[in-house]
Amino acid sequence: MIPLALGLGALLGALSQLTPLAFVGLLGGLWLSQIARWLGLLAYMLVILHLNWAKDPWTPQIGQWVRLEGTLQEGFLHTSQGRVYVHYFPRLRDGFYTLEGHLLRPVTKRNPGGFDQQTWLRGLGVTAVLRAGRVVRYESLPYNPSLHLKNQLLAGLSPSVAALISALTLGERRDLGETYGEFQRAGLAHALALSGLHVGILTSFFVLLLYWLGVWRYLVTIALLLLYLWLVGPQPSLVRAVIMASLVLLGLFMGRGRVTLLSALALALFVQLVLEPHAIFSLSAQLSYLAVLGMALVLPRIPRLEGWKQWVWSSVAVTLAAQLLILPLILHHFHQLPLISPIANLLVLPLLSVIVPLGFLKLVLGGLLAIPTEILGTFILNIVGWLSNGPMLHWGEISPLGFGLYYLGVFPLLLGLYGYLGWPHAGGLTATAVLASVLSQYPPRAELWQLDVGQGDAILVRLPGRVEILVDGGRGWAYPRLEQALRALAVDDLDLLIATHPDGDHVEALPKIIENFPVGTLVSGPRVRGDALDDALHRSAELRGVPVLFARAGTELMLAGAHLRFLGPQGLEVEDNARSLVFVLEYNGRKVLFTGDAPASAEIYWEAQPVDILKVGHHGSETSTSTHLLQNFQPKVALIGVGNNPYGHPSGAVLERLNQYGLQVRRTDVEGAIRIPLR
């Protein structure tokens, strides 16, 4: 009956969530107490001591073939030594396992904007990854009541609505697919993270429902919140919300009155960091605490309006206040900010406040609530899908200096809000931070990025004046990582898109590039009509109205101070790789030779000239990069775009040749994305 009570509590508690200001009003207050300050300082000291002195149990076994046994849950193997993340394809279902494999350290991101497994796992307190090679033993888990409840929750629902209700009720977002992207583009991704919304609903109801217990109702409510936390798992934002609500309830039980919001936030951070010091590295925890801090600082100082205007104003104000301190984190990690976010929250959050309690009720009633849940879920998905097409602010990764300047700009405004600084002075200080941020972008950079797209090529050349040139793009499956990298580098459009030749590992992703990025000109080699990849590329250009320049030996281009001179193809080649576009890009006295997959037989036709950087031909295949080329062009740095492959790339003979001529060899399979300045 506990889930039924939770569902009823959520349904009634939703009435207190008609405006996002409700839970702020419940906690109230602003300033930290002295004890909260000292406890916060103690928490940070304990975290520093723990992170510096805690021993990693996996260090002696890293890099070795090991046998581990334990319980696998949601991809993590719980052993007697601690947790490890399991990498195995296909994904293993939960159960008791004995696994054998290589124990490795988590990997960092391989491209700008890429997934940083190391930081993600660090925030969960996990320091090792088991790349499982063999399942020695498997036993299914005993009856799990939470699995039964999940089946009840999903009964009678379409896949898309089932994924939505599972995320909103249990925090499981694995099956959302493109729906999660739509929530992100609508500025509603935070609604899918279990946090204050759910805890506020449950807390409000149980305090009312258990009124007859007197002050003991507060302790019972704390117990029920902990039960909910056990049911869905210790997600950082939910842990924060439960701790804060429990502190408030404990204060009421002790007759101390309501705990101020900032005091509750500081105490919650103290408790969470003492119990889980690694949570300080969790992006989810960082966003959760900073969002609440922003609301705590701003909302008490905003003016109040009358009637329905106050409801609209407060709803919009909550969104803006919550984003005040998390804005640079959002732009840095997600590279976009939906400008429609305040309106989206105004329209969708009240609906979520109804579907969440429906989800709790459905945990017990199952199919009986399938129809209303399906109708409301479909309506929400349609609205979110429509809102996801709104205008978007795109932004690249932010440097530590950028973070510092942002918060230096916000701080005077907060002082002005509280009257500690006059608005003219506050505005002047903020404007100074903005000016410093603008000046930090000068002089504009010129650089080359060999991006990691696995076994393939994708090279971005960036020139002053936000001029962007992309040479090839890799295979279709690598497109998401390519787009993430371009977004992280703040690439909004491409002035030139150069397709060296129609091989899948070079151009298969380019039609999607043309679809999602404005392209000034497509530069292509001779048309190969009837070739599926070449036809798809030129069809995409035609549909988007992108002009096409067919280049060959002797073609020259000037762009933003850069000179592109094409050395091949000659026009008589028959073999596919031999038709590769080959060119030298010269900027500010530095030269880069791009070779596509051109073989050694084509290299003898290229006009000799010294270059600084060589993009090694055909991913290091021994059919390219001859001694003749190295003697005629005398490069200093060799770039190899290569990934896991069955071809033996890069060839040992080519690597030895490059070493003999004294080149510095840079490989994407070893380093990930490679950046080289062109100044």
C-alpha positions as CSV (number, residue, x, y, z in Angstrom):
1,M,0.0,0.0,0.0
2,I,3.0,2.3,0.3
3,P,3.0,3.1,-3.5
4,L,-0.7,3.8,-3.4
5,A,-0.1,6.2,-0.5
6,L,2.7,7.8,-2.5
7,G,0.4,8.2,-5.5
8,L,-2.4,9.8,-3.5
9,G,0.1,12.0,-1.8
10,A,1.5,13.1,-5.1
11,L,-1.9,13.8,-6.6
12,L,-3.0,16.1,-3.7
13,G,0.5,17.5,-3.3
14,A,0.5,18.6,-7.0
15,L,-2.0,21.3,-6.0
16,S,0.9,23.0,-4.1
17,Q,3.0,23.0,-7.3
18,L,0.8,25.1,-9.5
19,T,3.5,27.7,-9.3
20,P,7.2,26.7,-9.0
21,L,7.4,29.2,-6.1
22,A,5.5,27.0,-3.8
23,F,8.3,25.0,-2.4
24,V,10.4,28.2,-2.0
25,G,7.6,29.7,0.0
26,L,7.5,26.5,2.1
27,L,11.1,26.8,3.1
28,G,11.3,30.7,3.0
29,G,14.1,32.7,4.5
30,L,17.5,33.8,3.1
31,W,20.5,34.1,5.3
32,L,22.7,31.3,6.5
33,S,23.0,30.7,10.3
34,Q,26.5,30.7,11.9
35,I,26.3,27.0,12.5
36,A,25.5,26.4,8.8
37,R,28.6,28.3,7.8
38,W,30.8,26.3,10.1
39,L,29.3,23.0,9.1
40,G,29.7,23.9,5.4
41,L,33.4,24.7,6.0
42,L,33.8,21.4,7.9
43,A,32.2,19.5,4.9
44,Y,34.6,21.0,2.4
45,M,37.6,20.1,4.7
46,L,36.3,16.5,5.1
47,V,35.9,16.2,1.3
48,I,39.4,17.4,0.7
49,L,40.8,15.0,3.3
50,H,38.8,12.1,1.9
51,L,39.7,12.7,-1.8
52,N,43.4,13.0,-1.0
53,W,43.8,10.2,1.5
54,A,41.2,7.6,0.3
55,K,42.9,4.6,-1.2
56,D,41.8,3.2,-4.6
57,P,41.3,-0.5,-4.2
58,W,41.7,-1.2,-7.9
59,T,45.2,0.4,-8.4
60,P,47.2,-2.9,-8.2
61,Q,44.9,-4.6,-10.8
62,I,44.6,-1.9,-13.4
63,G,45.7,-3.1,-16.8
64,Q,45.4,-6.8,-15.8
65,W,43.0,-9.6,-16.8
66,V,40.9,-10.2,-13.7
67,R,38.0,-12.3,-12.5
68,L,35.3,-10.4,-10.5
69,E,32.0,-11.5,-9.0
70,G,29.2,-9.6,-7.5
71,T,25.7,-8.1,-8.3
72,L,25.3,-6.3,-11.5
73,Q,22.7,-3.4,-11.4
74,E,22.3,-0.8,-14.1
75,G,25.7,-1.5,-15.6
76,F,27.6,-1.4,-12.3
77,L,29.1,-4.5,-10.7
78,H,29.0,-4.4,-6.9
79,T,31.9,-6.5,-5.5
80,S,33.5,-6.9,-2.1
81,Q,36.2,-4.5,-3.2
82,G,33.9,-1.8,-4.5
83,R,32.0,-0.9,-7.6
84,V,33.2,-1.1,-11.2
85,Y,31.5,-0.1,-14.4
86,V,31.1,-3.0,-16.8
87,H,31.6,-2.5,-20.5
88,Y,30.1,-5.4,-22.5
89,F,28.1,-5.8,-25.7
90,P,25.3,-6.5,-25.7
91,R,24.4,-4.9,-22.4
92,L,24.1,-7.4,-19.5
93,R,20.8,-7.7,-17.6
94,D,20.9,-7.3,-13.9
95,G,21.9,-10.4,-11.8
96,F,24.7,-12.2,-10.0
97,Y,27.8,-12.5,-12.2
98,T,31.3,-13.8,-12.3
99,L,33.0,-11.9,-15.1
100,E,36.5,-12.0,-16.6
101,G,38.1,-9.1,-18.5
102,H,40.6,-6.3,-18.5
103,L,40.4,-3.8,-15.6
104,L,41.0,-0.3,-17.0
105,R,40.8,3.3,-15.9
106,P,37.8,5.3,-17.3
107,V,38.6,7.3,-20.4
108,T,38.5,11.1,-20.7
109,K,36.7,12.7,-23.6
110,R,38.3,12.2,-27.0
111,N,36.8,15.2,-28.8
112,P,35.7,18.7,-27.7
113,G,32.2,18.2,-26.3
114,G,32.6,14.4,-26.1
115,F,31.5,12.2,-23.3
116,D,33.9,12.3,-20.4
117,Q,33.5,8.8,-18.9
118,Q,36.2,9.6,-16.3
119,T,34.4,12.6,-14.8
120,W,31.0,10.9,-14.9
121,L,32.2,7.9,-13.0
122,R,34.2,10.0,-10.6
123,G,31.0,11.8,-9.6
124,L,29.6,8.3,-8.8
125,G,32.7,7.3,-6.8
126,V,33.8,4.7,-9.4
127,T,37.4,4.6,-10.6
128,A,37.7,1.5,-12.7
129,V,36.0,0.0,-15.8
130,L,35.8,-3.8,-16.4
131,R,36.0,-4.5,-20.2
132,A,34.4,-7.9,-19.8
133,G,35.5,-10.6,-22.2
134,R,33.7,-13.6,-20.8
135,V,30.7,-14.3,-18.6
136,V,31.7,-17.2,-16.4
137,R,28.6,-17.4,-14.3
138,Y,25.1,-15.8,-14.2
139,E,22.3,-16.1,-11.8
140,S,19.1,-14.1,-11.9
141,L,18.2,-11.9,-9.0
142,P,15.5,-13.1,-6.6
143,Y,12.1,-11.6,-6.8
144,N,12.4,-7.8,-6.8
145,P,9.3,-5.9,-5.8
146,S,10.6,-2.8,-7.6
147,L,10.6,-4.8,-10.9
148,H,6.9,-5.7,-10.3
149,L,6.1,-2.1,-9.6
150,K,7.8,-1.1,-12.8
151,N,5.7,-3.6,-14.8
152,Q,2.6,-2.1,-13.2
153,L,3.8,1.4,-14.1
154,L,4.3,0.5,-17.8
155,A,1.2,-1.7,-18.3
156,G,-1.0,-0.6,-21.2
157,L,1.2,2.3,-22.3
158,S,2.7,3.0,-25.7
159,P,6.5,2.8,-25.8
160,S,7.0,6.6,-25.9
161,V,4.6,7.4,-23.1
162,A,6.0,4.4,-21.1
163,A,9.5,5.8,-21.4
164,L,8.3,9.3,-20.3
165,I,6.4,8.0,-17.3
166,S,9.3,5.8,-16.3
167,A,11.6,8.7,-16.3
168,L,9.3,11.0,-14.4
169,T,8.4,8.4,-11.7
170,L,11.5,6.2,-11.4
171,G,14.1,8.4,-12.9
172,E,15.0,5.8,-15.7
173,R,15.8,7.8,-18.8
174,R,17.5,5.0,-20.7
175,D,14.6,4.4,-23.1
176,L,13.7,8.0,-23.8
177,G,15.7,8.1,-27.1
178,E,15.0,11.2,-29.1
179,T,12.4,12.3,-26.5
180,Y,15.2,13.3,-24.2
181,G,16.7,15.5,-27.0
182,E,13.3,17.2,-27.4
183,F,13.1,18.0,-23.7
184,Q,16.6,19.4,-23.9
185,R,15.8,21.6,-26.9
186,A,12.7,22.9,-25.2
187,G,14.6,23.7,-22.0
188,L,12.8,21.1,-20.0
189,A,15.6,18.5,-19.4
190,H,15.6,19.4,-15.7
191,A,12.0,18.2,-15.4
192,L,13.1,14.6,-16.2
193,A,15.5,14.6,-13.2
194,L,13.9,13.5,-10.0
195,S,14.3,16.4,-7.5
196,G,12.4,19.1,-5.7
197,L,9.2,18.8,-7.8
198,H,8.6,15.2,-6.7
199,V,9.8,15.6,-3.2
200,G,7.7,18.8,-2.8
201,I,4.6,17.0,-3.9
202,L,5.1,14.1,-1.6
203,T,6.1,16.2,1.4
204,S,3.1,18.5,1.1
205,F,0.6,15.7,1.0
206,F,2.0,13.5,3.8
207,V,2.2,16.5,6.2
208,L,-1.5,17.1,5.6
209,L,-2.5,13.4,5.5
210,L,-0.8,12.6,8.8
211,Y,-2.0,15.7,10.6
212,W,-3.7,13.5,13.2
213,L,-0.2,12.2,14.3
214,G,0.7,15.7,15.6
215,V,4.5,16.5,15.4
216,W,5.2,12.8,14.8
217,R,3.9,13.2,11.2
218,Y,7.1,15.0,10.3
219,L,9.2,11.9,11.2
220,V,6.9,9.6,9.4
221,T,7.1,11.8,6.3
222,I,10.9,11.6,6.5
223,A,10.7,7.8,6.6
224,L,8.4,7.8,3.5
225,L,10.8,10.1,1.6
226,L,13.7,7.8,2.4
227,L,11.6,4.9,1.2
228,Y,11.0,6.7,-2.1
229,L,14.7,7.4,-2.3
230,W,15.4,3.6,-1.9
231,L,12.8,2.8,-4.5
232,V,14.3,4.9,-7.3
233,G,18.0,5.0,-6.3
234,P,20.3,7.8,-4.9
235,Q,20.3,10.2,-7.8
236,P,22.3,13.3,-6.7
237,S,19.5,15.9,-7.3
238,L,17.0,13.7,-5.5
239,V,19.3,13.1,-2.6
240,R,19.7,16.9,-2.3
241,A,15.9,17.4,-2.3
242,V,15.3,14.6,0.2
243,I,18.0,15.9,2.6
244,M,16.6,19.5,2.4
245,A,13.0,18.4,3.0
246,S,14.1,16.1,5.9
247,L,16.0,19.0,7.5
248,V,12.9,21.2,7.3
249,L,10.7,18.4,8.7
250,L,13.2,17.7,11.5
251,G,13.2,21.4,12.4
252,L,9.4,21.4,12.6
253,F,9.5,18.2,14.7
254,M,11.9,19.8,17.2
255,G,9.7,22.9,17.4
256,R,12.4,25.1,15.9
257,G,10.2,26.4,13.2
258,R,11.0,26.5,9.5
259,V,14.6,26.2,8.4
260,T,15.6,29.0,6.0
261,L,16.3,27.9,2.5
262,L,20.0,28.8,2.4
263,S,20.6,27.1,5.7
264,A,18.8,24.0,4.5
265,L,20.8,24.1,1.3
266,A,24.1,24.4,3.2
267,L,23.2,21.7,5.6
268,A,22.1,19.4,2.8
269,L,25.4,19.9,1.0
270,F,27.3,19.1,4.3
271,V,25.4,15.9,4.8
272,Q,25.7,14.8,1.1
273,L,29.4,15.5,1.0
274,V,30.1,13.7,4.2
275,L,28.2,10.6,3.0
276,E,29.3,10.8,-0.6
277,P,32.4,13.1,-1.1
278,H,32.6,12.2,-4.8
279,A,29.2,13.9,-5.4
280,I,31.2,17.2,-5.7
281,F,32.3,16.0,-9.1
282,S,28.7,15.1,-10.3
283,L,27.3,17.5,-12.8
284,S,23.8,16.6,-11.7
285,A,24.7,17.6,-8.1
286,Q,26.4,20.8,-9.2
287,L,23.4,21.9,-11.3
288,S,20.9,21.0,-8.6
289,Y,22.6,23.0,-5.8
290,L,23.4,26.0,-8.0
291,A,19.9,26.2,-9.3
292,V,18.4,26.2,-5.8
293,L,21.0,28.7,-4.7
294,G,20.1,31.0,-7.6
295,M,16.4,30.8,-6.6
296,A,17.2,31.4,-2.9
297,L,19.2,34.5,-3.7
298,V,16.9,36.1,-6.4
299,L,13.3,35.2,-5.7
300,P,12.9,36.9,-2.2
301,R,14.0,40.2,-3.8
302,I,11.7,40.3,-6.8
303,P,8.6,42.5,-6.7
304,R,5.2,40.9,-6.4
305,L,2.2,41.5,-8.8
306,E,-1.5,41.0,-8.4
307,G,-3.7,38.0,-9.4
308,W,-2.9,35.9,-12.4
309,K,0.0,38.2,-13.3
310,Q,1.8,37.0,-10.2
311,W,1.4,33.4,-11.2
312,V,2.9,34.0,-14.7
313,W,5.6,36.3,-13.3
314,S,6.7,33.9,-10.6
315,S,6.8,31.0,-13.0
316,V,9.0,32.9,-15.4
317,A,11.1,34.3,-12.6
318,V,11.8,30.9,-11.1
319,T,13.2,29.7,-14.5
320,L,15.4,32.7,-14.9
321,A,16.6,32.6,-11.3
322,A,17.4,28.9,-11.4
323,Q,19.4,29.5,-14.6
324,L,21.4,32.5,-13.2
325,L,24.2,30.4,-11.7
326,I,24.0,27.3,-13.9
327,L,24.0,29.1,-17.2
328,P,27.7,28.7,-17.9
329,L,27.6,25.0,-16.9
330,I,24.7,24.4,-19.3
331,L,26.4,26.1,-22.2
332,H,29.7,24.4,-21.4
333,H,28.3,20.9,-21.3
334,F,25.3,21.0,-23.6
335,H,26.4,23.9,-26.0
336,Q,22.9,25.2,-26.4
337,L,20.3,27.2,-24.5
338,P,16.7,27.1,-25.6
339,L,15.4,30.7,-25.6
340,I,11.9,29.4,-25.3
341,S,12.7,27.8,-21.9
342,P,10.6,30.2,-19.7
343,I,7.5,29.7,-21.8
344,A,8.1,26.0,-22.0
345,N,8.3,25.7,-18.2
346,L,5.1,27.8,-17.9
347,L,3.2,25.5,-20.2
348,V,4.6,22.1,-19.3
349,L,5.4,22.0,-15.6
350,P,1.7,22.2,-14.4
351,L,1.0,19.1,-16.7
352,L,4.0,17.3,-15.2
353,S,2.6,18.0,-11.7
354,V,-0.4,16.0,-12.7
355,I,1.2,13.1,-14.6
356,V,3.8,12.5,-11.8
357,P,1.1,11.6,-9.2
358,L,-0.7,9.5,-11.9
359,G,2.5,7.6,-12.2
360,F,2.7,6.9,-8.5
361,L,-0.9,5.7,-8.5
362,K,-0.3,3.5,-11.5
363,L,2.5,1.7,-9.7
364,V,-0.3,-0.1,-7.8
365,L,-3.3,0.2,-10.0
366,G,-1.5,-0.8,-13.2
367,G,-3.6,-0.9,-16.3
368,L,-6.6,0.8,-14.7
369,L,-5.0,4.2,-15.2
370,A,-3.5,3.4,-18.6
371,I,-5.9,5.5,-20.6
372,P,-5.7,8.8,-18.7
373,T,-1.9,8.4,-18.4
374,E,-1.6,7.6,-22.1
375,I,-3.7,10.6,-23.1
376,L,-1.9,13.1,-20.9
377,G,1.5,11.6,-21.7
378,T,0.8,11.9,-25.5
379,F,-0.4,15.5,-25.0
380,I,2.8,16.4,-23.1
381,L,5.0,14.7,-25.7
382,N,3.3,16.6,-28.5
383,I,3.7,20.0,-26.7
384,V,7.4,19.3,-26.0
385,G,8.0,18.2,-29.6
386,W,6.5,21.5,-30.8
387,L,8.4,23.6,-28.3
388,S,11.7,21.8,-29.2
389,N,11.6,23.6,-32.6
390,G,12.0,27.0,-30.9
391,P,15.0,29.4,-31.3
392,M,18.3,28.2,-29.8
393,L,21.4,30.0,-28.5
394,H,24.4,27.9,-29.5
395,W,27.7,28.2,-27.5
396,G,31.0,26.4,-27.4
397,E,33.0,25.1,-24.4
398,I,33.8,27.7,-21.8
399,S,37.4,28.1,-20.5
400,P,38.1,28.5,-16.7
401,L,38.7,32.2,-17.5
402,G,35.2,32.4,-19.0
403,F,33.6,30.8,-15.9
404,G,35.5,33.3,-13.7
405,L,34.5,36.3,-15.7
406,Y,30.8,35.2,-15.8
407,Y,30.5,34.9,-12.0
408,L,32.5,38.1,-11.6
409,G,29.8,39.8,-13.7
410,V,26.9,38.2,-11.8
411,F,28.2,39.1,-8.3
412,P,27.8,42.9,-8.6
413,L,24.3,42.4,-9.8
414,L,23.4,40.4,-6.7
415,L,25.0,43.0,-4.5
416,G,22.9,45.6,-6.3
417,L,19.8,43.5,-5.8
418,Y,20.3,43.5,-2.0
419,G,21.2,47.2,-1.9
420,Y,24.9,46.7,-1.0
421,L,25.9,48.4,-4.2
422,G,24.3,51.1,-6.2
423,W,23.0,50.0,-9.6
424,P,25.3,52.4,-11.6
425,H,28.3,50.9,-9.8
426,A,27.0,47.3,-10.2
427,G,26.3,47.8,-13.9
428,G,29.8,49.3,-14.4
429,L,31.5,46.3,-12.7
430,T,29.4,43.8,-14.7
431,A,30.2,45.7,-17.9
432,T,33.9,45.5,-17.1
433,A,33.6,41.7,-16.8
434,V,31.8,41.6,-20.1
435,L,34.4,43.8,-21.8
436,A,37.2,41.6,-20.4
437,S,35.4,38.5,-21.8
438,V,35.2,40.1,-25.2
439,L,38.8,41.2,-25.2
440,S,40.0,37.7,-24.2
441,Q,38.9,36.6,-27.7
442,Y,41.5,38.8,-29.4
443,P,43.6,38.2,-31.3
444,P,41.3,35.7,-33.0
445,R,42.7,32.2,-33.3
446,A,43.7,30.2,-36.4
447,E,44.0,26.5,-35.7
448,L,43.6,23.0,-37.1
449,W,41.6,20.2,-35.4
450,Q,42.1,16.6,-36.5
451,L,38.9,15.3,-34.9
452,D,38.5,11.7,-33.6
453,V,35.8,10.0,-35.7
454,G,37.3,6.5,-35.4
455,Q,38.6,4.9,-38.5
456,G,38.1,7.9,-40.7
457,D,39.0,11.5,-41.4
458,A,37.4,14.8,-40.2
459,I,39.6,17.9,-40.1
460,L,38.4,21.4,-39.1
461,V,40.4,24.4,-40.0
462,R,39.4,27.6,-38.1
463,L,40.4,31.0,-39.4
464,P,39.9,34.5,-38.0
465,G,36.5,36.1,-38.7
466,R,34.8,32.8,-37.7
467,V,35.7,31.2,-41.0
468,E,35.3,27.4,-40.8
469,I,36.5,24.8,-43.2
470,L,35.7,21.1,-42.7
471,V,37.6,18.5,-44.7
472,D,35.7,15.2,-44.7
473,G,33.5,13.9,-41.8
474,G,33.9,10.2,-41.3
475,R,31.3,7.5,-41.3
476,G,27.6,8.0,-40.6
477,W,27.8,6.3,-37.2
478,A,30.4,8.8,-36.2
479,Y,28.2,11.8,-37.0
480,P,26.9,12.4,-33.4
481,R,30.5,12.7,-32.1
482,L,31.4,15.0,-35.0
483,E,28.4,17.3,-34.4
484,Q,29.2,17.4,-30.7
485,A,32.7,18.4,-31.4
486,L,31.6,21.2,-33.9
487,R,29.0,22.5,-31.4
488,A,31.6,22.5,-28.6
489,L,33.9,24.5,-30.8
490,A,31.1,27.0,-31.4
491,V,30.8,26.2,-35.1
492,D,27.5,27.6,-36.3
493,D,28.1,27.3,-40.0
494,L,30.8,26.1,-42.5
495,D,32.2,28.4,-45.2
496,L,33.7,25.4,-47.0
497,L,32.9,21.7,-46.9
498,I,35.6,19.7,-48.7
499,A,34.8,16.1,-49.7
500,T,38.1,14.5,-50.7
501,H,36.6,11.4,-52.3
502,P,33.4,9.2,-51.9
503,D,34.6,6.6,-49.5
504,G,32.4,5.9,-46.4
505,D,35.1,6.7,-43.9
506,H,35.5,10.2,-45.4
507,V,32.1,11.4,-46.6
508,E,29.3,9.2,-45.3
509,A,28.5,11.8,-42.5
510,L,28.6,14.8,-44.8
511,P,24.9,14.8,-45.9
512,K,23.9,15.1,-42.2
513,I,26.4,18.0,-41.9
514,I,24.7,19.7,-44.8
515,E,21.3,19.1,-43.2
516,N,22.2,20.5,-39.8
517,F,24.8,23.2,-40.6
518,P,24.5,26.1,-43.1
519,V,27.3,25.4,-45.7
520,G,28.7,28.1,-48.0
521,T,30.2,26.0,-50.7
522,L,30.8,22.2,-51.2
523,V,34.1,21.5,-52.8
524,S,34.2,18.1,-54.5
525,G,36.3,16.1,-56.8
526,P,35.0,14.8,-60.2
527,R,31.5,13.4,-60.0
528,V,31.2,9.6,-59.7
529,R,27.6,9.2,-60.9
530,G,26.1,5.9,-59.8
531,D,28.2,5.9,-56.6
532,A,25.7,5.8,-53.7
533,L,27.8,8.0,-51.4
534,D,28.6,10.5,-54.1
535,D,25.0,10.7,-55.2
536,A,23.8,11.2,-51.6
537,L,26.3,14.0,-51.0
538,H,25.4,16.0,-54.1
539,R,21.7,15.4,-53.6
540,S,21.9,16.8,-50.1
541,A,23.7,19.9,-51.5
542,E,21.1,20.3,-54.2
543,L,18.2,20.1,-51.7
544,R,19.8,22.7,-49.4
545,G,20.8,25.0,-52.2
546,V,24.5,24.6,-51.5
547,P,26.7,25.6,-54.5
548,V,29.2,23.0,-55.6
549,L,32.8,23.6,-56.8
550,F,34.4,20.7,-58.7
551,A,38.1,21.0,-58.0
552,R,41.2,19.4,-59.6
553,A,44.9,20.0,-60.0
554,G,45.4,23.7,-60.6
555,T,42.3,25.0,-58.8
556,E,43.0,27.8,-56.3
557,L,40.9,29.4,-53.6
558,M,41.4,32.4,-51.3
559,L,39.5,32.6,-48.1
560,A,40.1,34.8,-45.0
561,G,43.8,35.1,-45.7
562,A,44.2,31.4,-46.5
563,H,45.4,30.1,-49.8
564,L,44.2,26.7,-51.0
565,R,46.0,25.2,-54.0
566,F,44.9,21.9,-55.3
567,L,47.6,19.4,-56.5
568,G,45.3,16.5,-57.5
569,P,43.6,14.8,-59.0
570,Q,45.0,15.2,-62.5
571,G,41.7,14.2,-64.1
572,L,42.7,10.9,-65.7
573,E,42.6,8.7,-62.6
574,V,40.4,5.6,-62.7
575,E,40.9,4.1,-59.2
576,D,38.8,5.7,-56.4
577,N,41.5,6.6,-53.9
578,A,43.6,8.1,-56.7
579,R,40.8,10.6,-57.4
580,S,41.2,12.1,-53.9
581,L,41.3,15.8,-53.7
582,V,44.9,16.8,-52.6
583,F,45.7,20.4,-51.7
584,V,48.0,22.6,-49.7
585,L,46.4,25.1,-47.3
586,E,48.7,28.1,-46.5
587,Y,48.0,30.6,-43.8
588,N,50.3,33.0,-42.1
589,G,53.3,31.3,-43.6
590,R,52.3,27.8,-42.4
591,K,51.4,25.1,-44.9
592,V,49.3,22.0,-44.4
593,L,49.2,19.2,-47.0
594,F,45.9,17.3,-47.2
595,T,46.2,14.0,-49.1
596,G,42.8,12.1,-48.7
597,D,43.5,8.5,-49.5
598,A,45.8,9.2,-52.5
599,P,48.2,6.3,-53.2
600,A,51.9,6.6,-53.8
601,S,51.4,6.4,-57.5
602,A,49.6,9.7,-57.4
603,E,52.2,11.4,-55.2
604,I,54.8,11.7,-58.0
605,Y,52.6,14.2,-59.8
606,W,52.3,16.7,-56.9
607,E,54.4,19.9,-57.1
608,A,57.2,19.7,-54.5
609,Q,57.2,22.3,-51.8
610,P,58.1,22.4,-48.0
611,V,55.1,22.1,-45.7
612,D,54.8,22.2,-41.9
613,I,52.0,19.6,-41.4
614,L,51.2,16.4,-43.4
615,K,47.8,14.7,-43.1
616,V,49.1,11.2,-43.7
617,G,47.4,9.5,-46.6
618,H,44.9,6.6,-46.3
619,H,45.1,6.5,-42.4
620,G,48.7,5.4,-42.5
621,S,48.3,2.6,-45.1
622,E,51.6,1.4,-46.6
623,T,50.2,2.2,-50.1
624,S,50.6,5.9,-49.3
625,T,53.2,8.4,-47.8
626,S,56.1,7.3,-49.9
627,T,59.8,8.3,-49.4
628,H,59.3,10.5,-52.5
629,L,56.6,12.5,-50.8
630,L,58.6,12.9,-47.6
631,Q,61.7,14.1,-49.5
632,N,59.7,16.5,-51.7
633,F,57.5,18.1,-49.0
634,Q,59.8,17.8,-45.9
635,P,56.9,18.0,-43.3
636,K,57.6,18.4,-39.6
637,V,54.4,17.0,-38.1
638,A,52.4,14.0,-39.3
639,L,48.6,13.7,-38.5
640,I,47.0,10.3,-38.7
641,G,43.2,10.0,-38.5
642,V,42.8,6.4,-37.4
643,G,40.7,4.1,-35.1
644,N,40.2,0.5,-34.3
645,N,40.5,-1.3,-37.7
646,P,41.2,-4.7,-39.3
647,Y,43.6,-3.3,-41.9
648,G,46.6,-2.8,-39.8
649,H,46.5,1.0,-40.1
650,P,48.8,2.8,-39.5
651,S,51.3,0.5,-41.1
652,G,54.5,-0.2,-39.3
653,A,56.5,0.5,-42.4
654,V,54.9,4.0,-42.7
655,L,55.6,4.7,-39.0
656,E,59.2,3.7,-39.4
657,R,59.5,5.9,-42.5
658,L,58.0,8.9,-40.7
659,N,60.5,8.3,-37.8
660,Q,63.4,8.1,-40.2
661,Y,62.6,11.6,-41.5
662,G,62.2,13.0,-38.0
663,L,58.5,13.8,-38.1
664,Q,56.5,14.2,-34.9
665,V,53.6,11.6,-35.3
666,R,50.2,12.5,-33.9
667,R,47.4,9.9,-33.9
668,T,43.8,10.2,-33.1
669,D,43.6,6.6,-31.8
670,V,46.2,7.5,-29.2
671,E,45.4,11.1,-28.4
672,G,41.8,11.7,-29.4
673,A,41.2,15.0,-31.1
674,I,44.4,16.9,-32.0
675,R,44.7,20.7,-32.0
676,I,47.5,22.5,-33.8
677,P,47.8,26.3,-33.9
678,L,48.3,27.9,-37.4
679,R,50.0,31.1,-36.1
